[in-house]
Each structure stands twice: as structure tokens, then as C-alpha cells.
Amino acid sequence: MVHHIVMWKFKPEIEEGKKDVLADAMADNLKGLVGKVPGLLTVDFVKHPMNSSTHDVALITTLEKPEDVAAYGIHPEHVKVADTYVRPYVTDRVCLDYED
């Protein structure tokens, strides 16, 4: 099993009042990829991290095997969601992948 964790900060120009709506859209659409992207088993999304956090939102996914991470990244459904609901609004992306 492989875990793919990504964290982002909202772009500075994103108004505070708009962040919850954007995070909800990110979460709903990323979670909707389960069953559409082969090898993607689970998707969790953190919308309200603790104040001690360095990033605003996080994606936590579980995939079947290491090669599924690369396939997920280029899958057309994932690219469409990322290009529509994530990339236009975030910056400072960090990623951690690990296998257990």
C-alpha cells in the first residue's frame, strides 16, 4: 500500500472568506476520483488544520502500489480536477509518498 500526501497554501490573493468554499470544492472533487482512477483506494482531505500547521489544506490518499502514484498524477480525471479546483488557487505545494 502507498500513501500520497500533498499540502498546499492558498495563494495570497485568495480572500479569507473564499477559502472554505474553495477547500470544499477541492475536497469534493478529489474524493470523487475514487472509482475513476485505477489504483486509487481512498482520499481524505484536511480543510481545517490546527494553527500550528504550515499549510492550509492537505490531500491524503492511499493507492495500491508505487506505480499507481505516477499513473494517478497523469490520469485525465485527476488532471481535470487539479487544473479546475486546485492549481488555480494554491501555491507552495509539498508532497510526501511512502509505502507500508
Helices and strands as residue ranges (DSSP letters): E 2-10, H 16-31, E 40-46, E 57-63, H 66-74, H 76-81, I 82-86, E 90-99
